[in-house]
Amino acid sequence: MTIASFFTRASRALKSTSPFCSNFLLLCALSGGGVVALSESQSEAQHPKIEDREPRKKKVVVLGTGWGATSFLKGLDASLYDVQVVSPRNYFAFTPLLPSVTCGTVEARSIVEPVRNIIKKTNGEIKFWEAECIKIDAADKKVLCRCNIENLVGSGEFSLDYDFLVVAVGAQVNTFNTPGVKENCHFLKDVEDAQKIRLSVIDCLEKAVLPSQSEEEQRSNLHFVVVGGGPTGVEFAAELHDYIQEDLIKLYPSVKDKVKITLIQSGDHILNMFDERISSFAEQKFTRDGIEVQTGCRVLSVNDQEITMKVKSTGSVCSVPHGLIVWSTGICTVPVIRDFMQEIGQAKRHVLATNEWLRVEGCENVYAIGDCSSINQRKIKDDIIDIFKAADKNNSGTLTIEEFQEVMDDIIVRYPQVEYYLKKKNILDLRVLWNDPQGNEREEIDIEGFKLALSLADSQVKSLPATAQVAAQQGAYLANCFNRIDHIEEHPEGPRRFTGSGHHNFRPFSLHSSHQSL
């Protein structure tokens, strides 16, 4: 066999065994003891050009593992993006059941799921980093993070680049800078909080049955105070009542008549963010159950023995002893969000402001969902002239009933407050708005009549409640948009642009549709 035929066969063998080995054929040169690398030429089809390679996936960074973030991750087609999740909490908690955990109705392990279990079930690869975001740099599209795990070797700080940022960090309890709250009150925001409350309730009962305790001391130890008449406070008070009446009085019968639960609310009613009928029902139920509801009261200070409050109607100040206080008076932004709002010109707001498509106002490709943000819903009155001009196709200065109904279809989608208004007033036929104030049917309507017909709709612009349902729907909506963002420009699905041309890419977010977002 000649040397030439040997290398010909060797080259064929390398090709058949490995496409990588066929690129180079190493020849041992006897003279000089060197190794000579002979490159074998291949066709252009075997050498893909740079432009033919798979394009870089856009980076999506998600901050948080709560309801909004988890809903977004579950709905997102992660194969379309390079997705990274950052959160100091490596699990998702089913927070509506936290009050049940405080009383042992539900075990803590039953309401949590590790984040890594969630992301491994998604379509595509998602990376998770157990760390806290400490700075958002929207100008350079970076987030600075810090890992707070104990005994970490080396630096725990790192930065991540992003093309899209989804902020879902939630919020923290608002103490209103009330003296003594942080030191002497329990919060109910996480699983650890619920477990601490459960232990404290038992401790109060154990202290009360000690033989050294006087009746006054027993009543003090068994006075459970809930500050805040929102969903969390009301649910906890109800759970605690059932826990005591159904379980604990059997274990501590000697003090069953000394237990007292008081709910303190600064407003006139509890659950005042919901329908009045819900609020009234809850108050009546608490009264029947023996739970004392004190509305119109503001807490001035708290110490380890007493809680001091002021009655707004009379101005009187009183102090009452307590065994345990759960503080649930609302939420406020976390430090990283406050700093971010300062940088983007939203320092005067309470939470991050987004548009109806959940994009943070003043930031490109930054979205915010859940408790850390609020939708800045545009009002109809701001666009009423442009809307009328768009509807008046023949420039007659008036609208026919057909033109009115056609533009109303777009208005209802673009301005969700109109739909809320129609439902609240039980208006099923849009011609009710078309009629004049006396109820007579018009032949046509001018700009003033058009303004009058829609004037009350803006009164329905309200902030969405900070609930798990809202955050979950926002996350699902945003994921749906992300999955189709590259294809929607050619086929927009949103309403007509009244202050420009064309249509919006997507429908605005509406709480009424869990499958639609933004």
C-alpha positions in Angstrom: 0.0 0.0 0.0 1.4 3.4 -1.0 1.5 6.3 1.4 -1.0 8.2 -0.8 -3.5 5.4 -0.7 -3.1 5.0 3.0 -4.0 8.6 3.7 -6.9 8.5 1.3 -8.4 5.6 3.1 -7.6 7.2 6.5 -9.4 10.3 5.4 -12.5 8.4 4.4 -12.5 6.5 7.7 -12.3 9.7 9.7 -15.2 11.1 7.7 -17.4 8.1 8.5 -16.6 8.0 12.2 -16.6 11.7 13.2 -17.5 14.8 11.3 -15.2 16.8 13.6 -12.2 14.6 12.9 -12.6 15.1 9.1 -11.6 18.7 9.4 -8.0 17.9 10.1 -5.8 14.9 9.2 -2.7 14.7 11.4 0.3 13.4 9.6 3.4 12.2 11.4 6.5 13.3 9.5 9.4 11.1 10.2 11.9 13.7 9.2 12.4 16.3 11.9 10.2 14.5 14.4 7.4 17.1 13.9 3.7 16.8 13.5 2.2 18.4 10.4 -1.6 19.2 10.3 -3.1 19.0 6.8 -6.5 20.7 6.5 -8.9 18.9 4.4 -11.2 21.1 2.3 -14.9 20.7 2.6 -17.8 22.1 0.6 -19.6 25.3 1.8 -22.6 23.2 2.7 -20.5 21.4 5.3 -19.2 24.8 6.7 -22.3 26.8 7.6 -21.9 30.5 7.3 -22.1 32.7 10.4 -25.4 34.3 9.2 -26.9 30.8 8.8 -26.4 29.9 12.5 -29.2 30.0 15.0 -29.8 33.6 16.2 -29.1 34.6 19.8 -32.2 34.2 22.0 -33.3 37.3 23.7 -32.6 37.3 27.5 -35.6 37.5 29.8 -34.8 38.1 33.5 -37.6 37.5 36.0 -37.4 39.0 39.5 -39.4 37.1 42.0 -41.1 33.7 42.6 -44.5 34.8 43.8 -47.9 34.6 42.1 -47.1 36.9 39.2 -43.7 35.5 38.4 -44.7 31.8 38.8 -47.8 32.3 36.6 -45.6 34.0 34.0 -43.0 31.2 34.0 -45.7 28.5 33.7 -47.3 30.2 30.7 -44.1 31.3 28.9 -42.7 29.2 26.0 -39.1 29.2 27.5 -37.7 27.7 24.3 -38.1 31.1 22.6 -35.9 32.9 25.2 -32.9 32.7 27.4 -34.7 32.9 30.8 -33.2 33.5 34.2 -35.1 33.9 37.5 -33.7 35.7 40.5 -35.3 35.5 43.9 -34.2 35.1 47.6 -37.0 32.6 48.0 -36.4 29.3 46.2 -40.0 28.2 46.5 -43.5 29.3 45.5 -46.0 29.7 48.4 -49.8 29.5 48.0 -50.3 32.6 50.1 -54.1 32.5 50.4 -53.7 29.6 52.8 -51.2 31.3 55.1 -53.9 32.1 57.6 -54.7 28.4 57.7 -51.1 27.6 58.4 -51.1 29.8 61.5 -53.7 27.6 63.1 -52.5 24.2 61.8 -55.5 23.7 59.5 -53.0 23.2 56.7 -49.3 22.2 57.1 -46.7 24.6 55.7 -45.2 21.9 53.5 -48.6 21.6 51.8 -48.6 25.1 50.4 -45.1 25.4 49.0 -43.4 24.0 45.9 -39.7 24.4 45.0 -39.1 26.7 42.1 -36.8 24.2 40.5 -39.6 21.7 40.3 -41.7 24.3 38.6 -39.2 25.4 36.0 -38.2 21.9 35.1 -41.7 21.3 33.9 -41.6 24.2 31.4 -40.9 24.0 27.7 -37.3 25.0 27.5 -34.5 25.7 29.9 -34.9 28.2 32.7 -32.1 29.1 35.1 -32.7 30.0 38.7 -30.5 32.0 41.0 -31.3 32.2 44.8 -30.3 35.8 45.3 -31.9 39.2 45.9 -32.0 42.0 43.3 -30.4 45.1 44.9 -30.3 47.4 41.8 -32.1 47.8 38.5 -30.1 49.6 35.8 -32.6 50.3 33.1 -30.2 52.4 31.1 -27.7 49.6 30.7 -30.2 46.9 30.9 -28.6 45.2 33.9 -29.7 44.0 37.3 -27.3 43.7 40.2 -27.9 40.8 42.5 -26.6 39.5 45.8 -26.8 36.1 47.4 -27.5 36.1 51.1 -27.0 32.4 51.8 -24.9 32.0 54.9 -21.3 30.8 54.8 -21.0 31.6 51.1 -17.4 31.3 49.9 -16.4 34.2 47.7 -18.4 37.2 46.6 -22.2 36.8 46.5 -22.7 39.7 44.1 -23.2 39.3 40.3 -25.0 41.1 37.5 -27.2 39.9 34.7 -27.9 41.5 31.3 -31.4 41.4 29.9 -33.4 42.2 26.8 -36.7 42.0 28.7 -37.1 42.4 32.5 -40.1 41.2 34.4 -40.3 42.8 37.8 -42.5 40.7 40.2 -40.8 41.2 43.6 -44.0 41.8 45.5 -44.2 44.3 48.4 -43.5 44.5 52.1 -45.8 45.2 55.0 -46.5 48.9 55.6 -46.0 49.9 59.2 -46.6 53.6 58.6 -43.6 54.2 60.8 -45.8 53.4 63.9 -43.5 53.1 66.9 -43.0 49.5 68.2 -44.6 47.7 65.3 -41.5 45.9 64.0 -40.4 44.9 67.4 -43.7 43.7 68.9 -46.0 42.6 66.0 -46.2 39.6 63.8 -46.6 40.0 60.0 -48.3 37.4 57.7 -46.5 37.6 54.4 -44.6 34.3 54.2 -44.6 30.7 55.5 -42.1 31.6 58.2 -44.4 34.3 59.5 -47.3 31.9 59.7 -45.2 29.3 61.6 -44.1 32.0 64.1 -47.7 33.1 64.7 -48.8 29.5 65.3 -46.1 29.0 68.0 -47.0 32.4 69.6 -50.7 31.5 69.9 -49.8 28.3 71.8 -47.3 30.2 74.0 -50.1 32.7 74.9 -52.3 29.8 76.0 -49.6 28.0 77.9 -48.7 31.2 79.8 -52.4 31.8 80.6 -52.9 28.5 82.4 -49.9 28.8 84.6 -50.9 28.8 88.3 -49.0 32.0 88.9 -51.2 34.0 86.5 -53.9 36.2 87.8 -57.2 36.6 86.0 -56.2 39.9 84.6 -52.9 38.5 83.4 -54.8 35.6 81.8 -57.1 37.9 79.9 -54.1 40.0 78.7 -52.3 36.9 77.5 -55.4 35.7 75.7 -56.3 39.0 73.9 -55.4 38.5 70.3 -55.4 41.7 68.2 -55.5 41.9 64.5 -54.6 45.3 63.0 -56.0 45.8 59.5 -59.3 44.9 58.0 -58.2 43.8 54.6 -58.3 40.2 53.3 -55.3 39.0 55.3 -56.5 40.4 58.6 -60.1 39.2 58.2 -59.1 35.7 57.1 -56.6 35.3 60.0 -59.2 36.5 62.5 -61.7 34.0 61.2 -59.2 31.2 61.2 -58.0 32.0 64.7 -61.6 32.0 66.0 -62.4 28.6 64.5 -59.1 27.2 65.8 -59.8 28.4 69.3 -63.4 27.4 69.4 -63.0 24.0 67.8 -59.7 22.8 69.1 -57.9 24.8 71.7 -60.8 25.2 74.3 -60.8 21.4 74.5 -57.1 21.5 75.4 -57.3 24.5 77.7 -60.8 24.4 79.1 -59.9 26.5 82.2 -59.4 29.7 80.2 -61.9 29.2 77.4 -64.1 32.1 78.6 -61.1 34.5 78.8 -60.1 34.4 75.1 -60.9 37.6 73.1 -60.2 38.5 69.5 -60.2 42.2 68.4 -59.9 43.5 64.8 -58.9 47.1 64.5 -59.6 48.9 61.2 -58.8 52.6 60.4 -61.6 52.8 57.8 -65.3 52.8 58.4 -65.7 49.2 57.3 -63.6 46.0 56.9 -62.9 44.7 53.4 -63.8 48.2 52.1 -61.9 47.4 48.8 -64.6 44.9 47.9 -68.4 45.2 47.3 -70.3 46.7 50.2 -72.4 43.5 50.5 -69.2 41.5 51.2 -68.1 44.0 53.8 -71.4 44.0 55.6 -71.7 40.2 55.6 -68.2 39.9 57.2 -68.9 42.4 59.9 -72.2 40.7 60.8 -70.6 37.3 60.9 -67.8 38.5 63.2 -70.4 40.1 65.5 -72.2 36.8 65.8 -69.0 34.9 66.4 -68.0 37.3 69.2 -65.1 38.9 67.3 -64.9 42.6 68.3 -64.5 44.9 65.3 -63.3 48.4 66.1 -63.5 50.6 63.0 -62.4 54.2 62.7 -59.4 53.6 65.0 -55.8 54.4 64.3 -52.9 52.7 66.1 -50.5 55.2 67.6 -47.9 52.9 69.2 -47.2 49.3 70.3 -45.1 47.9 73.1 -44.7 44.4 74.5 -47.6 44.8 76.9 -50.1 47.3 75.3 -51.4 48.7 72.1 -52.4 52.4 72.0 -55.0 53.6 69.6 -57.0 56.7 68.8 -60.7 56.8 68.0 -61.1 59.1 65.0 -64.6 60.2 65.6 -64.1 61.3 69.2 -60.3 61.9 69.3 -60.0 59.8 72.5 -56.9 57.7 73.1 -56.9 54.4 74.9 -54.5 51.6 75.6 -55.4 47.9 75.8 -53.3 44.9 76.9 -52.5 42.2 74.3 -51.0 38.7 74.1 -50.3 38.7 70.4 -50.7 41.3 67.6 -50.8 40.5 63.9 -50.2 43.6 61.8 -51.7 43.5 58.3 -52.5 47.2 57.4 -51.4 47.1 53.8 -48.3 47.0 51.7 -45.5 49.4 50.5 -42.7 49.1 48.0 -39.5 47.2 48.8 -36.2 49.2 48.8 -35.0 48.1 45.3 -38.2 49.3 43.8 -38.1 52.6 45.6 -34.6 53.2 44.3 -35.7 52.2 40.8 -38.7 54.6 40.9 -36.3 57.4 41.9 -34.2 56.8 38.8 -37.0 56.7 36.3 -38.9 59.7 37.6 -41.6 58.0 39.5 -40.4 59.0 43.0 -43.7 60.6 43.9 -45.7 57.4 43.3 -46.5 54.7 45.9 -45.8 51.8 43.5 -44.4 51.3 40.0 -46.7 52.8 37.3 -47.3 50.7 34.2 -49.4 51.2 31.2 -52.4 49.0 30.3 -50.0 46.5 28.7 -48.0 46.2 32.0 -44.9 47.9 30.7 -43.3 50.3 33.2 -43.8 53.9 32.2 -40.6 55.5 31.0 -38.7 52.2 30.5 -38.2 50.2 27.4 -38.8 46.4 27.7 -39.3 46.5 31.5 -42.6 45.0 32.7 -44.0 44.9 36.3 -46.7 42.7 37.6 -48.3 41.9 41.0 -48.1 44.0 44.2 -45.1 46.0 43.2 -47.0 47.8 40.4 -50.2 49.5 39.5 -51.8 50.1 36.1 -52.0 53.8 35.2 -55.2 53.5 33.2 -55.7 56.1 30.6 -59.0 58.0 30.9 -61.5 58.5 28.0 -61.7 62.2 28.6 -58.1 62.6 27.7 -58.7 61.2 24.2 -62.4 62.1 23.7 -61.7 64.5 20.8 -59.5 62.1 18.9 -62.0 59.3 19.5 -64.8 61.4 18.1 -62.8 62.4 15.0 -61.9 58.8 14.3 -65.5 57.8 14.5 -66.8 60.7 12.4 -65.7 59.2 9.1 -67.4 61.8 6.9 -66.3 64.8 9.0 -69.9 65.8 9.5 -69.4 66.9 13.1 -71.9 64.4 14.3 -72.1 60.6 14.6 -74.8 58.3 13.4 -76.0 55.3 15.5 -73.9 53.0 13.3 -70.7 55.1 13.8 -71.4 55.3 17.5 -71.8 51.5 17.9 -68.7 50.8 15.8 -66.4 53.1 17.8 -67.9 51.8 21.1 -66.6 48.3 20.3 -63.1 49.6 20.2 -63.6 51.9 23.2 -64.8 49.0 25.4 -61.6 47.1 24.6 -59.2 50.1 24.9 -60.7 51.5 28.0 -61.7 48.7 30.4 -63.5 51.2 32.7 -66.3 51.5 30.2 -67.0 47.8 30.5 -66.9 48.0 34.3 -69.4 50.9 34.1 -71.8 49.1 31.7 -71.8 46.0 34.0 -72.3 48.0 37.1 -75.3 49.9 35.6 -76.6 46.6 34.0 -76.5 48.3 30.6 -76.8 45.5 28.0 -77.7 47.7 25.0 -75.3 50.5 24.0 -78.2 52.5 22.6 -79.0 53.4 26.2 -75.9 55.6 26.1 -77.0 56.9 22.7 -80.3 58.3 24.1 -80.5 61.8 25.5 -80.7 62.5 29.2 -84.5 62.2 29.1 -84.2 58.8 27.5 -85.3 59.8 24.0 -83.6 58.3 21.1 -81.4 60.7 19.1 -81.0 60.7 15.4 -77.3 61.8 15.7 -75.0 62.9 18.4 -72.4 65.7 18.5 -69.2 66.0 20.4 -70.9 67.4 23.6 -73.4 64.6 23.6 -70.7 62.1 23.0 -68.8 63.5 26.0 -71.9 63.3 28.1 -72.6 59.7 27.1 -69.1 58.6 28.4 -68.5 61.1 31.1 -69.3 58.7 34.0 -67.2 55.8 32.7 -64.0 57.3 34.0 -65.4 57.1 37.5 -64.8 53.4 37.4 -61.0 53.8 37.0 -59.7 52.1 40.2 -56.5 50.4 41.2 -56.7 46.7 41.1 -56.5 45.0 44.6 -53.2 43.5 45.7 -54.4 39.9 45.5 -53.0 36.6 44.3 -55.7 36.5 41.6 -54.6 39.8 40.0 -50.9 38.9 40.0 -51.6 35.4 38.6 -53.8 36.8 35.8 -51.2 39.5 34.9 -48.4 36.9 34.8 -50.5 34.6 32.5 -51.4 37.6 30.3 -47.8 38.7 30.0 -46.6 35.2 29.1 -49.2 35.0 26.4 -47.9 38.3 24.9 -44.2 37.2 25.1 -45.0 33.9 23.3 -46.4 35.8 20.3 -44.4 39.0 20.4 -42.4 38.3 17.2 -45.5 37.5 15.1 -48.1 40.0 16.3 -46.7 43.1 14.5 -48.0 41.8 11.2 -51.3 40.7 12.7 -52.1 43.1 15.6 -55.0 42.0 17.8 -55.5 45.1 19.9 -58.0 47.9 19.6 -57.7 50.9 17.2 -55.1 53.6 18.1 -57.2 56.7 18.5 -54.2 59.0 19.0 -52.3 57.5 16.1 -52.7 55.1 13.2 -53.2 51.4 13.1 -54.0 49.1 16.0 -52.3 48.1 19.2 -50.5 44.8 19.1 -52.4 43.3 22.0 -55.6 43.9 23.9 -55.0 45.8 27.2 -54.9 43.7 30.3 -58.3 43.1 31.8 -59.0 41.4 35.1 -62.1 39.7 33.7 -60.1 37.5 31.3 -57.5 35.2 32.9 -56.4 34.0 29.4 -55.8 37.5 28.1 -53.3 39.8 29.4 -52.1 43.3 28.6 
